[in-house]
């Protein structure tokens, strides 16, 4: 039964950021890096936001890349988010 419990937790657990990194503005989007602890490494993750009030939109950005420390993961996160924004624009929120 433990196996199924672990699988269920994998898909229902909310990722928690390990450190606080400053938000960065990029082409009208706000990128907030939130590297996630994954074993002994840190996974690339962020929140991408745009707009205010009722026009506010948010996208949870998580990738499979892992790095040795949270600072490196935050740097790579910013780079990947910027590329994602360049490629997708407002299509991120569809």
PDB file of N, CA, C and O in Angstrom, chain B, residues numbered from 101:
ATOM      1  N   UNK B 101       0.818  -1.193   0.000  1.00  0.00           N
ATOM      2  CA  UNK B 101       0.000   0.000   0.000  1.00  0.00           C
ATOM      3  C   UNK B 101       0.862   1.258   0.000  1.00  0.00           C
ATOM      4  O   UNK B 101       0.430   2.294  -0.504  1.00  0.00           O
ATOM      5  N   UNK B 102       2.067   1.191   0.551  1.00  0.00           N
ATOM      6  CA  UNK B 102       2.956   2.340   0.611  1.00  0.00           C
ATOM      7  C   UNK B 102       3.325   2.864  -0.763  1.00  0.00           C
ATOM      8  O   UNK B 102       3.486   4.070  -0.952  1.00  0.00           O
ATOM      9  N   UNK B 103       3.462   1.952  -1.733  1.00  0.00           N
ATOM     10  CA  UNK B 103       3.810   2.349  -3.094  1.00  0.00           C
ATOM     11  C   UNK B 103       2.750   3.280  -3.662  1.00  0.00           C
ATOM     12  O   UNK B 103       3.082   4.321  -4.228  1.00  0.00           O
ATOM     13  N   UNK B 104       1.489   2.920  -3.520  1.00  0.00           N
ATOM     14  CA  UNK B 104       0.409   3.743  -4.056  1.00  0.00           C
ATOM     15  C   UNK B 104       0.299   5.084  -3.336  1.00  0.00           C
ATOM     16  O   UNK B 104      -0.037   6.097  -3.948  1.00  0.00           O
ATOM     17  N   UNK B 105       0.581   5.087  -2.046  1.00  0.00           N
ATOM     18  CA  UNK B 105       0.566   6.330  -1.290  1.00  0.00           C
ATOM     19  C   UNK B 105       1.649   7.278  -1.821  1.00  0.00           C
ATOM     20  O   UNK B 105       1.402   8.472  -1.992  1.00  0.00           O
ATOM     21  N   UNK B 106       2.853   6.739  -2.083  1.00  0.00           N
ATOM     22  CA  UNK B 106       3.942   7.562  -2.613  1.00  0.00           C
ATOM     23  C   UNK B 106       3.602   8.106  -3.992  1.00  0.00           C
ATOM     24  O   UNK B 106       3.896   9.266  -4.280  1.00  0.00           O
ATOM     25  N   UNK B 107       2.994   7.304  -4.845  1.00  0.00           N
ATOM     26  CA  UNK B 107       2.605   7.744  -6.185  1.00  0.00           C
ATOM     27  C   UNK B 107       1.557   8.850  -6.081  1.00  0.00           C
ATOM     28  O   UNK B 107       1.640   9.853  -6.789  1.00  0.00           O
ATOM     29  N   UNK B 108       0.584   8.670  -5.211  1.00  0.00           N
ATOM     30  CA  UNK B 108      -0.462   9.667  -5.020  1.00  0.00           C
ATOM     31  C   UNK B 108       0.134  10.975  -4.532  1.00  0.00           C
ATOM     32  O   UNK B 108      -0.246  12.041  -5.016  1.00  0.00           O
ATOM     33  N   UNK B 109       1.057  10.917  -3.585  1.00  0.00           N
ATOM     34  CA  UNK B 109       1.690  12.125  -3.062  1.00  0.00           C
ATOM     35  C   UNK B 109       2.495  12.831  -4.135  1.00  0.00           C
ATOM     36  O   UNK B 109       2.553  14.060  -4.151  1.00  0.00           O
ATOM     37  N   UNK B 110       3.111  12.085  -5.023  1.00  0.00           N
ATOM     38  CA  UNK B 110       3.899  12.669  -6.103  1.00  0.00           C
ATOM     39  C   UNK B 110       3.048  13.583  -6.970  1.00  0.00           C
ATOM     40  O   UNK B 110       3.502  14.647  -7.388  1.00  0.00           O
ATOM     41  N   UNK B 111       1.813  13.170  -7.241  1.00  0.00           N
ATOM     42  CA  UNK B 111       0.947  13.940  -8.132  1.00  0.00           C
ATOM     43  C   UNK B 111       0.076  14.963  -7.417  1.00  0.00           C
ATOM     44  O   UNK B 111      -0.469  15.857  -8.065  1.00  0.00           O
ATOM     45  N   UNK B 112      -0.070  14.859  -6.111  1.00  0.00           N
ATOM     46  CA  UNK B 112      -0.938  15.789  -5.391  1.00  0.00           C
ATOM     47  C   UNK B 112      -0.178  16.772  -4.513  1.00  0.00           C
ATOM     48  O   UNK B 112      -0.747  17.781  -4.097  1.00  0.00           O
ATOM     49  N   UNK B 113       1.090  16.507  -4.219  1.00  0.00           N
ATOM     50  CA  UNK B 113       1.862  17.391  -3.354  1.00  0.00           C
ATOM     51  C   UNK B 113       2.144  18.710  -4.063  1.00  0.00           C
ATOM     52  O   UNK B 113       2.453  18.739  -5.255  1.00  0.00           O
ATOM     53  N   UNK B 114       2.035  19.776  -3.323  1.00  0.00           N
ATOM     54  CA  UNK B 114       2.352  21.093  -3.878  1.00  0.00           C
ATOM     55  C   UNK B 114       3.841  21.344  -3.641  1.00  0.00           C
ATOM     56  O   UNK B 114       4.330  21.206  -2.519  1.00  0.00           O
ATOM     57  N   UNK B 115       4.562  21.718  -4.715  1.00  0.00           N
ATOM     58  CA  UNK B 115       5.985  21.980  -4.544  1.00  0.00           C
ATOM     59  C   UNK B 115       6.211  23.209  -3.669  1.00  0.00           C
ATOM     60  O   UNK B 115       5.478  24.193  -3.760  1.00  0.00           O
ATOM     61  N   UNK B 116       7.219  23.140  -2.833  1.00  0.00           N
ATOM     62  CA  UNK B 116       7.522  24.272  -1.978  1.00  0.00           C
ATOM     63  C   UNK B 116       8.892  24.825  -2.346  1.00  0.00           C
ATOM     64  O   UNK B 116       9.854  24.066  -2.464  1.00  0.00           O
ATOM     65  N   UNK B 117       8.989  26.133  -2.528  1.00  0.00           N
ATOM     66  CA  UNK B 117      10.278  26.723  -2.860  1.00  0.00           C
ATOM     67  C   UNK B 117      11.246  26.593  -1.690  1.00  0.00           C
ATOM     68  O   UNK B 117      10.829  26.583  -0.532  1.00  0.00           O
ATOM     69  N   UNK B 118      12.540  26.493  -1.993  1.00  0.00           N
ATOM     70  CA  UNK B 118      13.540  26.300  -0.951  1.00  0.00           C
ATOM     71  C   UNK B 118      14.185  27.604  -0.516  1.00  0.00           C
ATOM     72  O   UNK B 118      14.742  27.677   0.580  1.00  0.00           O
ATOM     73  N   UNK B 119      14.123  28.628  -1.341  1.00  0.00           N
ATOM     74  CA  UNK B 119      14.725  29.915  -1.021  1.00  0.00           C
ATOM     75  C   UNK B 119      13.905  31.000  -1.714  1.00  0.00           C
ATOM     76  O   UNK B 119      13.130  30.719  -2.629  1.00  0.00           O
ATOM     77  N   UNK B 120      14.083  32.223  -1.273  1.00  0.00           N
ATOM     78  CA  UNK B 120      13.360  33.340  -1.871  1.00  0.00           C
ATOM     79  C   UNK B 120      14.315  34.084  -2.803  1.00  0.00           C
ATOM     80  O   UNK B 120      15.389  34.524  -2.391  1.00  0.00           O
ATOM     81  N   UNK B 121      13.911  34.215  -4.050  1.00  0.00           N
ATOM     82  CA  UNK B 121      14.692  34.949  -5.041  1.00  0.00           C
ATOM     83  C   UNK B 121      13.847  36.105  -5.556  1.00  0.00           C
ATOM     84  O   UNK B 121      12.626  35.981  -5.656  1.00  0.00           O
ATOM     85  N   UNK B 122      14.482  37.226  -5.883  1.00  0.00           N
ATOM     86  CA  UNK B 122      13.710  38.391  -6.325  1.00  0.00           C
ATOM     87  C   UNK B 122      13.036  38.161  -7.670  1.00  0.00           C
ATOM     88  O   UNK B 122      13.545  37.435  -8.524  1.00  0.00           O
ATOM     89  N   UNK B 123      11.895  38.788  -7.837  1.00  0.00           N
ATOM     90  CA  UNK B 123      11.169  38.738  -9.106  1.00  0.00           C
ATOM     91  C   UNK B 123      11.903  39.598 -10.124  1.00  0.00           C
ATOM     92  O   UNK B 123      12.541  40.592  -9.776  1.00  0.00           O
ATOM     93  N   UNK B 124      11.800  39.199 -11.389  1.00  0.00           N
ATOM     94  CA  UNK B 124      12.430  39.927 -12.491  1.00  0.00           C
ATOM     95  C   UNK B 124      11.374  40.259 -13.528  1.00  0.00           C
ATOM     96  O   UNK B 124      10.578  39.400 -13.908  1.00  0.00           O
ATOM     97  N   UNK B 125      11.365  41.501 -13.986  1.00  0.00           N
ATOM     98  CA  UNK B 125      10.443  41.915 -15.050  1.00  0.00           C
ATOM     99  C   UNK B 125      11.096  41.618 -16.398  1.00  0.00           C
ATOM    100  O   UNK B 125      12.279  41.893 -16.600  1.00  0.00           O
ATOM    101  N   UNK B 126      10.309  41.054 -17.317  1.00  0.00           N
ATOM    102  CA  UNK B 126      10.810  40.749 -18.654  1.00  0.00           C
ATOM    103  C   UNK B 126       9.667  40.850 -19.654  1.00  0.00           C
ATOM    104  O   UNK B 126       8.729  40.054 -19.612  1.00  0.00           O
ATOM    105  N   UNK B 127       9.742  41.822 -20.547  1.00  0.00           N
ATOM    106  CA  UNK B 127       8.758  42.020 -21.617  1.00  0.00           C
ATOM    107  C   UNK B 127       7.311  42.044 -21.109  1.00  0.00           C
ATOM    108  O   UNK B 127       6.416  41.480 -21.739  1.00  0.00           O
ATOM    109  N   UNK B 128       7.094  42.700 -19.968  1.00  0.00           N
ATOM    110  CA  UNK B 128       5.743  42.815 -19.415  1.00  0.00           C
ATOM    111  C   UNK B 128       5.337  41.649 -18.527  1.00  0.00           C
ATOM    112  O   UNK B 128       4.238  41.661 -17.973  1.00  0.00           O
ATOM    113  N   UNK B 129       6.183  40.652 -18.377  1.00  0.00           N
ATOM    114  CA  UNK B 129       5.935  39.492 -17.525  1.00  0.00           C
ATOM    115  C   UNK B 129       6.771  39.635 -16.252  1.00  0.00           C
ATOM    116  O   UNK B 129       7.824  40.273 -16.265  1.00  0.00           O
ATOM    117  N   UNK B 130       6.306  39.051 -15.174  1.00  0.00           N
ATOM    118  CA  UNK B 130       7.080  38.988 -13.935  1.00  0.00           C
ATOM    119  C   UNK B 130       7.468  37.536 -13.713  1.00  0.00           C
ATOM    120  O   UNK B 130       6.612  36.653 -13.666  1.00  0.00           O
ATOM    121  N   UNK B 131       8.771  37.297 -13.577  1.00  0.00           N
ATOM    122  CA  UNK B 131       9.290  35.948 -13.354  1.00  0.00           C
ATOM    123  C   UNK B 131       9.812  35.888 -11.924  1.00  0.00           C
ATOM    124  O   UNK B 131      10.678  36.675 -11.540  1.00  0.00           O
ATOM    125  N   UNK B 132       9.283  34.954 -11.139  1.00  0.00           N
ATOM    126  CA  UNK B 132       9.752  34.761  -9.769  1.00  0.00           C
ATOM    127  C   UNK B 132      10.332  33.353  -9.663  1.00  0.00           C
ATOM    128  O   UNK B 132       9.581  32.381  -9.575  1.00  0.00           O
ATOM    129  N   UNK B 133      11.674  33.231  -9.669  1.00  0.00           N
ATOM    130  CA  UNK B 133      12.285  31.910  -9.543  1.00  0.00           C
ATOM    131  C   UNK B 133      11.930  31.265  -8.212  1.00  0.00           C
ATOM    132  O   UNK B 133      11.960  31.918  -7.169  1.00  0.00           O
ATOM    133  N   UNK B 134      11.591  29.972  -8.253  1.00  0.00           N
ATOM    134  CA  UNK B 134      11.276  29.209  -7.043  1.00  0.00           C
ATOM    135  C   UNK B 134      11.859  27.809  -7.170  1.00  0.00           C
ATOM    136  O   UNK B 134      11.110  26.839  -7.283  1.00  0.00           O
ATOM    137  N   UNK B 135      13.204  27.687  -7.153  1.00  0.00           N
ATOM    138  CA  UNK B 135      13.812  26.356  -7.265  1.00  0.00           C
ATOM    139  C   UNK B 135      13.251  25.417  -6.212  1.00  0.00           C
ATOM    140  O   UNK B 135      13.019  25.816  -5.071  1.00  0.00           O
ATOM    141  N   UNK B 136      13.036  24.165  -6.601  1.00  0.00           N
ATOM    142  CA  UNK B 136      12.449  23.174  -5.691  1.00  0.00           C
ATOM    143  C   UNK B 136      13.494  22.126  -5.336  1.00  0.00           C
ATOM    144  O   UNK B 136      14.209  21.632  -6.208  1.00  0.00           O
ATOM    145  N   UNK B 137      13.579  21.793  -4.070  1.00  0.00           N
ATOM    146  CA  UNK B 137      14.487  20.735  -3.626  1.00  0.00           C
ATOM    147  C   UNK B 137      14.005  19.413  -4.201  1.00  0.00           C
ATOM    148  O   UNK B 137      12.827  19.071  -4.108  1.00  0.00           O
ATOM    149  N   UNK B 138      14.929  18.682  -4.794  1.00  0.00           N
ATOM    150  CA  UNK B 138      14.605  17.391  -5.405  1.00  0.00           C
ATOM    151  C   UNK B 138      15.751  16.439  -5.099  1.00  0.00           C
ATOM    152  O   UNK B 138      16.765  16.415  -5.797  1.00  0.00           O
ATOM    153  N   UNK B 139      15.572  15.661  -4.047  1.00  0.00           N
ATOM    154  CA  UNK B 139      16.677  14.822  -3.596  1.00  0.00           C
ATOM    155  C   UNK B 139      17.779  15.723  -3.069  1.00  0.00           C
ATOM    156  O   UNK B 139      17.526  16.574  -2.216  1.00  0.00           O
ATOM    157  N   UNK B 140      18.982  15.552  -3.554  1.00  0.00           N
ATOM    158  CA  UNK B 140      20.098  16.387  -3.146  1.00  0.00           C
ATOM    159  C   UNK B 140      20.346  17.546  -4.092  1.00  0.00           C
ATOM    160  O   UNK B 140      21.370  18.222  -3.983  1.00  0.00           O
ATOM    161  N   UNK B 141      19.424  17.789  -5.023  1.00  0.00           N
ATOM    162  CA  UNK B 141      19.608  18.854  -5.999  1.00  0.00           C
ATOM    163  C   UNK B 141      18.409  19.799  -6.001  1.00  0.00           C
ATOM    164  O   UNK B 141      17.510  19.687  -5.168  1.00  0.00           O
ATOM    165  N   UNK B 142      18.413  20.734  -6.959  1.00  0.00           N
ATOM    166  CA  UNK B 142      17.347  21.724  -7.037  1.00  0.00           C
ATOM    167  C   UNK B 142      16.788  21.783  -8.449  1.00  0.00           C
ATOM    168  O   UNK B 142      17.534  21.927  -9.418  1.00  0.00           O
ATOM    169  N   UNK B 143      15.480  21.673  -8.558  1.00  0.00           N
ATOM    170  CA  UNK B 143      14.778  21.656  -9.835  1.00  0.00           C
ATOM    171  C   UNK B 143      14.441  23.076 -10.290  1.00  0.00           C
ATOM    172  O   UNK B 143      14.090  23.933  -9.480  1.00  0.00           O
ATOM    173  N   UNK B 144      14.552  23.306 -11.591  1.00  0.00           N
ATOM    174  CA  UNK B 144      14.201  24.586 -12.204  1.00  0.00           C
ATOM    175  C   UNK B 144      12.685  24.785 -12.087  1.00  0.00           C
ATOM    176  O   UNK B 144      11.907  23.960 -12.566  1.00  0.00           O
ATOM    177  N   UNK B 145      12.270  25.895 -11.441  1.00  0.00           N
ATOM    178  CA  UNK B 145      10.840  26.189 -11.274  1.00  0.00           C
ATOM    179  C   UNK B 145      10.651  27.681 -11.022  1.00  0.00           C
ATOM    180  O   UNK B 145      11.525  28.349 -10.470  1.00  0.00           O
ATOM    181  N   UNK B 146       9.490  28.190 -11.438  1.00  0.00           N
ATOM    182  CA  UNK B 146       9.185  29.615 -11.259  1.00  0.00           C
ATOM    183  C   UNK B 146       7.691  29.847 -11.399  1.00  0.00           C
ATOM    184  O   UNK B 146       6.941  28.963 -11.812  1.00  0.00           O
ATOM    185  N   UNK B 147       7.282  31.048 -11.049  1.00  0.00           N
ATOM    186  CA  UNK B 147       5.946  31.547 -11.325  1.00  0.00           C
ATOM    187  C   UNK B 147       6.112  32.657 -12.356  1.00  0.00           C
ATOM    188  O   UNK B 147       6.904  33.578 -12.154  1.00  0.00           O
ATOM    189  N   UNK B 148       5.370  32.577 -13.464  1.00  0.00           N
ATOM    190  CA  UNK B 148       5.364  33.628 -14.474  1.00  0.00           C
ATOM    191  C   UNK B 148       4.000  34.301 -14.400  1.00  0.00           C
ATOM    192  O   UNK B 148       2.969  33.634 -14.482  1.00  0.00           O
ATOM    193  N   UNK B 149       3.995  35.628 -14.244  1.00  0.00           N
ATOM    194  CA  UNK B 149       2.746  36.374 -14.090  1.00  0.00           C
ATOM    195  C   UNK B 149       2.692  37.546 -15.064  1.00  0.00           C
ATOM    196  O   UNK B 149       3.714  38.048 -15.531  1.00  0.00           O
ATOM    197  N   UNK B 150       1.462  37.960 -15.349  1.00  0.00           N
ATOM    198  CA  UNK B 150       1.256  39.137 -16.185  1.00  0.00           C
ATOM    199  C   UNK B 150      -0.106  39.731 -15.846  1.00  0.00           C
ATOM    200  O   UNK B 150      -1.063  39.005 -15.573  1.00  0.00           O
ATOM    201  N   UNK B 151      -0.181  41.059 -15.865  1.00  0.00           N
ATOM    202  CA  UNK B 151      -1.446  41.747 -15.636  1.00  0.00           C
ATOM    203  C   UNK B 151      -1.732  41.997 -14.177  1.00  0.00           C
ATOM    204  O   UNK B 151      -1.011  41.554 -13.282  1.00  0.00           O
ATOM    205  N   UNK B 152      -2.831  42.738 -13.967  1.00  0.00           N
ATOM    206  CA  UNK B 152      -3.264  43.075 -12.614  1.00  0.00           C
ATOM    207  C   UNK B 152      -4.772  42.901 -12.509  1.00  0.00           C
ATOM    208  O   UNK B 152      -5.474  42.854 -13.519  1.00  0.00           O
ATOM    209  N   UNK B 153      -5.251  42.808 -11.301  1.00  0.00           N
ATOM    210  CA  UNK B 153      -6.696  42.692 -11.064  1.00  0.00           C
ATOM    211  C   UNK B 153      -7.289  41.491 -11.761  1.00  0.00           C
ATOM    212  O   UNK B 153      -6.755  40.385 -11.677  1.00  0.00           O
ATOM    213  N   UNK B 154      -8.405  41.710 -12.457  1.00  0.00           N
ATOM    214  CA  UNK B 154      -9.075  40.610 -13.150  1.00  0.00           C
ATOM    215  C   UNK B 154      -8.296  40.129 -14.360  1.00  0.00           C
ATOM    216  O   UNK B 154      -8.511  39.011 -14.831  1.00  0.00           O
ATOM    217  N   UNK B 155      -7.394  40.959 -14.871  1.00  0.00           N
ATOM    218  CA  UNK B 155      -6.571  40.583 -16.025  1.00  0.00           C
ATOM    219  C   UNK B 155      -5.310  39.814 -15.604  1.00  0.00           C
ATOM    220  O   UNK B 155      -4.515  39.412 -16.453  1.00  0.00           O
ATOM    221  N   UNK B 156      -5.130  39.612 -14.294  1.00  0.00           N
ATOM    222  CA  UNK B 156      -3.951  38.924 -13.786  1.00  0.00           C
ATOM    223  C   UNK B 156      -3.961  37.458 -14.212  1.00  0.00           C
ATOM    224  O   UNK B 156      -4.954  36.753 -14.038  1.00  0.00           O
ATOM    225  N   UNK B 157      -2.844  37.016 -14.770  1.00  0.00           N
ATOM    226  CA  UNK B 157      -2.694  35.617 -15.181  1.00  0.00           C
ATOM    227  C   UNK B 157      -1.417  35.079 -14.575  1.00  0.00           C
ATOM    228  O   UNK B 157      -0.453  35.814 -14.364  1.00  0.00           O
ATOM    229  N   UNK B 158      -1.422  33.760 -14.294  1.00  0.00           N
ATOM    230  CA  UNK B 158      -0.274  33.133 -13.649  1.00  0.00           C
ATOM    231  C   UNK B 158      -0.022  31.767 -14.259  1.00  0.00           C
ATOM    232  O   UNK B 158      -0.956  31.022 -14.558  1.00  0.00           O
ATOM    233  N   UNK B 159       1.257  31.448 -14.442  1.00  0.00           N
ATOM    234  CA  UNK B 159       1.650  30.143 -14.971  1.00  0.00           C
ATOM    235  C   UNK B 159       2.733  29.557 -14.073  1.00  0.00           C
ATOM    236  O   UNK B 159       3.714  30.231 -13.759  1.00  0.00           O
ATOM    237  N   UNK B 160       2.560  28.316 -13.663  1.00  0.00           N
ATOM    238  CA  UNK B 160       3.571  27.611 -12.863  1.00  0.00           C
ATOM    239  C   UNK B 160       4.525  26.926 -13.828  1.00  0.00           C
ATOM    240  O   UNK B 160       4.116  26.041 -14.580  1.00  0.00           O
ATOM    241  N   UNK B 161       5.785  27.323 -13.817  1.00  0.00           N
ATOM    242  CA  UNK B 161       6.814  26.841 -14.724  1.00  0.00           C
ATOM    243  C   UNK B 161       7.694  25.853 -13.970  1.00  0.00           C
ATOM    244  O   UNK B 161       8.370  26.238 -13.015  1.00  0.00           O
ATOM    245  N   UNK B 162       7.700  24.577 -14.383  1.00  0.00           N
ATOM    246  CA  UNK B 162       8.527  23.556 -13.749  1.00  0.00           C
ATOM    247  C   UNK B 162       9.182  22.740 -14.856  1.00  0.00           C
ATOM    248  O   UNK B 162       8.511  22.307 -15.793  1.00  0.00           O
ATOM    249  N   UNK B 163      10.472  22.532 -14.752  1.00  0.00           N
ATOM    250  CA  UNK B 163      11.205  21.755 -15.742  1.00  0.00           C
ATOM    251  C   UNK B 163      11.966  20.624 -15.067  1.00  0.00           C
ATOM    252  O   UNK B 163      12.113  20.608 -13.845  1.00  0.00           O
ATOM    253  N   UNK B 164      12.439  19.699 -15.849  1.00  0.00           N
ATOM    254  CA  UNK B 164      13.133  18.525 -15.309  1.00  0.00           C
ATOM    255  C   UNK B 164      14.591  18.796 -14.968  1.00  0.00           C
ATOM    256  O   UNK B 164      15.231  17.972 -14.315  1.00  0.00           O
ATOM    257  N   UNK B 165      15.128  19.938 -15.398  1.00  0.00           N
ATOM    258  CA  UNK B 165      16.530  20.258 -15.125  1.00  0.00           C
ATOM    259  C   UNK B 165      16.781  20.361 -13.625  1.00  0.00           C
ATOM    260  O   UNK B 165      15.988  20.959 -12.899  1.00  0.00           O
ATOM    261  N   UNK B 166      17.884  19.777 -13.163  1.00  0.00           N
ATOM    262  CA  UNK B 166      18.277  19.909 -11.765  1.00  0.00           C
ATOM    263  C   UNK B 166      19.727  20.376 -11.698  1.00  0.00           C
ATOM    264  O   UNK B 166      20.546  20.050 -12.558  1.00  0.00           O
ATOM    265  N   UNK B 167      20.019  21.143 -10.659  1.00  0.00           N
ATOM    266  CA  UNK B 167      21.373  21.664 -10.456  1.00  0.00           C
ATOM    267  C   UNK B 167      21.788  21.467  -9.004  1.00  0.00           C
ATOM    268  O   UNK B 167      20.969  21.135  -8.147  1.00  0.00           O
ATOM    269  N   UNK B 168      23.071  21.677  -8.747  1.00  0.00           N
ATOM    270  CA  UNK B 168      23.639  21.393  -7.431  1.00  0.00           C
ATOM    271  C   UNK B 168      23.167  22.339  -6.327  1.00  0.00           C
ATOM    272  O   UNK B 168      23.080  21.933  -5.168  1.00  0.00           O
ATOM    273  N   UNK B 169      22.859  23.605  -6.671  1.00  0.00           N
ATOM    274  CA  UNK B 169      22.414  24.520  -5.612  1.00  0.00           C
ATOM    275  C   UNK B 169      21.289  25.417  -6.111  1.00  0.00           C
ATOM    276  O   UNK B 169      21.057  25.539  -7.314  1.00  0.00           O
ATOM    277  N   UNK B 170      20.607  26.032  -5.180  1.00  0.00           N
ATOM    278  CA  UNK B 170      19.416  26.837  -5.486  1.00  0.00           C
ATOM    279  C   UNK B 170      19.760  28.064  -6.323  1.00  0.00           C
ATOM    280  O   UNK B 170      18.981  28.449  -7.195  1.00  0.00           O
ATOM    281  N   UNK B 171      20.905  28.680  -6.074  1.00  0.00           N
ATOM    282  CA  UNK B 171      21.297  29.871  -6.826  1.00  0.00           C
ATOM    283  C   UNK B 171      21.493  29.549  -8.308  1.00  0.00           C
ATOM    284  O   UNK B 171      21.042  30.299  -9.173  1.00  0.00           O
ATOM    285  N   UNK B 172      22.165  28.436  -8.599  1.00  0.00           N
ATOM    286  CA  UNK B 172      22.350  28.019  -9.989  1.00  0.00           C
ATOM    287  C   UNK B 172      21.013  27.704 -10.637  1.00  0.00           C
ATOM    288  O   UNK B 172      20.778  28.052 -11.795  1.00  0.00           O
ATOM    289  N   UNK B 173      20.145  27.050  -9.894  1.00  0.00           N
ATOM    290  CA  UNK B 173      18.827  26.707 -10.419  1.00  0.00           C
ATOM    291  C   UNK B 173      18.022  27.979 -10.715  1.00  0.00           C
ATOM    292  O   UNK B 173      17.309  28.038 -11.716  1.00  0.00           O
ATOM    293  N   UNK B 174      18.132  28.988  -9.857  1.00  0.00           N
ATOM    294  CA  UNK B 174      17.415  30.250 -10.077  1.00  0.00           C
ATOM    295  C   UNK B 174      17.934  30.956 -11.326  1.00  0.00           C
ATOM    296  O   UNK B 174      17.145  31.505 -12.095  1.00  0.00           O
ATOM    297  N   UNK B 175      19.240  30.951 -11.538  1.00  0.00           N
ATOM    298  CA  UNK B 175      19.822  31.569 -12.739  1.00  0.00           C
ATOM    299  C   UNK B 175      19.343  30.866 -14.003  1.00  0.00           C
ATOM    300  O   UNK B 175      18.939  31.522 -14.963  1.00  0.00           O
ATOM    301  N   UNK B 176      19.386  29.540 -14.010  1.00  0.00           N
ATOM    302  CA  UNK B 176      18.932  28.784 -15.172  1.00  0.00           C
ATOM    303  C   UNK B 176      17.426  28.975 -15.378  1.00  0.00           C
ATOM    304  O   UNK B 176      16.954  29.040 -16.513  1.00  0.00           O
ATOM    305  N   UNK B 177      16.685  29.064 -14.286  1.00  0.00           N
ATOM    306  CA  UNK B 177      15.249  29.297 -14.367  1.00  0.00           C
ATOM    307  C   UNK B 177      14.949  30.596 -15.119  1.00  0.00           C
ATOM    308  O   UNK B 177      14.098  30.619 -16.009  1.00  0.00           O
ATOM    309  N   UNK B 178      15.641  31.664 -14.764  1.00  0.00           N
ATOM    310  CA  UNK B 178      15.425  32.949 -15.441  1.00  0.00           C
ATOM    311  C   UNK B 178      15.704  32.831 -16.934  1.00  0.00           C
ATOM    312  O   UNK B 178      14.936  33.329 -17.757  1.00  0.00           O
ATOM    313  N   UNK B 179      16.780  32.186 -17.269  1.00  0.00           N
ATOM    314  CA  UNK B 179      17.137  32.015 -18.681  1.00  0.00           C
ATOM    315  C   UNK B 179      16.069  31.225 -19.433  1.00  0.00           C
ATOM    316  O   UNK B 179      15.657  31.612 -20.526  1.00  0.00           O
ATOM    317  N   UNK B 180      15.623  30.120 -18.843  1.00  0.00           N
ATOM    318  CA  UNK B 180      14.611  29.282 -19.492  1.00  0.00           C
ATOM    319  C   UNK B 180      13.258  29.990 -19.583  1.00  0.00           C
ATOM    320  O   UNK B 180      12.551  29.847 -20.580  1.00  0.00           O
ATOM    321  N   UNK B 181      12.901  30.744 -18.558  1.00  0.00           N
ATOM    322  CA  UNK B 181      11.636  31.486 -18.581  1.00  0.00           C
ATOM    323  C   UNK B 181      11.655  32.554 -19.670  1.00  0.00           C
ATOM    324  O   UNK B 181      10.662  32.737 -20.375  1.00  0.00           O
ATOM    325  N   UNK B 182      12.765  33.254 -19.811  1.00  0.00           N
ATOM    326  CA  UNK B 182      12.873  34.278 -20.847  1.00  0.00           C
ATOM    327  C   UNK B 182      12.730  33.665 -22.234  1.00  0.00           C
ATOM    328  O   UNK B 182      12.052  34.224 -23.096  1.00  0.00           O
ATOM    329  N   UNK B 183      13.366  32.519 -22.450  1.00  0.00           N
ATOM    330  CA  UNK B 183      13.239  31.821 -23.732  1.00  0.00           C
ATOM    331  C   UNK B 183      11.794  31.386 -23.951  1.00  0.00           C
ATOM    332  O   UNK B 183      11.272  31.517 -25.058  1.00  0.00           O
ATOM    333  N   UNK B 184      11.152  30.877 -22.922  1.00  0.00           N
ATOM    334  CA  UNK B 184       9.755  30.437 -22.982  1.00  0.00           C
ATOM    335  C   UNK B 184       8.844  31.615 -23.348  1.00  0.00           C
ATOM    336  O   UNK B 184       7.949  31.480 -24.182  1.00  0.00           O
ATOM    337  N   UNK B 185       9.079  32.756 -22.720  1.00  0.00           N
ATOM    338  CA  UNK B 185       8.290  33.957 -23.018  1.00  0.00           C
ATOM    339  C   UNK B 185       8.527  34.410 -24.454  1.00  0.00           C
ATOM    340  O   UNK B 185       7.581  34.772 -25.155  1.00  0.00           O
ATOM    341  N   UNK B 186       9.783  34.392 -24.897  1.00  0.00           N
ATOM    342  CA  UNK B 186      10.101  34.779 -26.272  1.00  0.00           C
ATOM    343  C   UNK B 186       9.381  33.886 -27.275  1.00  0.00           C
ATOM    344  O   UNK B 186       8.915  34.364 -28.309  1.00  0.00           O
ATOM    345  N   UNK B 187       9.288  32.607 -26.979  1.00  0.00           N
ATOM    346  CA  UNK B 187       8.674  31.642 -27.894  1.00  0.00           C
ATOM    347  C   UNK B 187       7.152  31.660 -27.840  1.00  0.00           C
ATOM    348  O   UNK B 187       6.494  31.538 -28.874  1.00  0.00           O
ATOM    349  N   UNK B 188       6.587  31.811 -26.651  1.00  0.00           N
ATOM    350  CA  UNK B 188       5.143  31.637 -26.462  1.00  0.00           C
ATOM    351  C   UNK B 188       4.361  32.940 -26.288  1.00  0.00           C
ATOM    352  O   UNK B 188       3.176  32.993 -26.616  1.00  0.00           O
ATOM    353  N   UNK B 189       4.997  33.970 -25.787  1.00  0.00           N
ATOM    354  CA  UNK B 189       4.279  35.217 -25.513  1.00  0.00           C
ATOM    355  C   UNK B 189       3.096  34.965 -24.592  1.00  0.00           C
ATOM    356  O   UNK B 189       3.213  34.215 -23.624  1.00  0.00           O
ATOM    357  N   UNK B 190       1.951  35.589 -24.886  1.00  0.00           N
ATOM    358  CA  UNK B 190       0.757  35.407 -24.058  1.00  0.00           C
ATOM    359  C   UNK B 190       0.162  34.004 -24.180  1.00  0.00           C
ATOM    360  O   UNK B 190      -0.721  33.641 -23.403  1.00  0.00           O
ATOM    361  N   UNK B 191       0.631  33.216 -25.138  1.00  0.00           N
ATOM    362  CA  UNK B 191       0.181  31.831 -25.284  1.00  0.00           C
ATOM    363  C   UNK B 191       0.526  30.968 -24.079  1.00  0.00           C
ATOM    364  O   UNK B 191       0.013  29.858 -23.942  1.00  0.00           O
ATOM    365  N   UNK B 192       1.380  31.465 -23.215  1.00  0.00           N
ATOM    366  CA  UNK B 192       1.735  30.762 -21.972  1.00  0.00           C
ATOM    367  C   UNK B 192       0.488  30.460 -21.150  1.00  0.00           C
ATOM    368  O   UNK B 192       0.408  29.423 -20.492  1.00  0.00           O
ATOM    369  N   UNK B 193      -0.476  31.360 -21.189  1.00  0.00           N
ATOM    370  CA  UNK B 193      -1.633  31.262 -20.306  1.00  0.00           C
ATOM    371  C   UNK B 193      -2.807  30.509 -20.917  1.00  0.00           C
ATOM    372  O   UNK B 193      -3.879  30.483 -20.312  1.00  0.00           O
ATOM    373  N   UNK B 194      -2.661  29.917 -22.047  1.00  0.00           N
ATOM    374  CA  UNK B 194      -3.762  29.158 -22.653  1.00  0.00           C
ATOM    375  C   UNK B 194      -3.895  27.800 -22.053  1.00  0.00           C
ATOM    376  O   UNK B 194      -4.772  27.033 -22.451  1.00  0.00           O
TER     377      UNK B 194
END
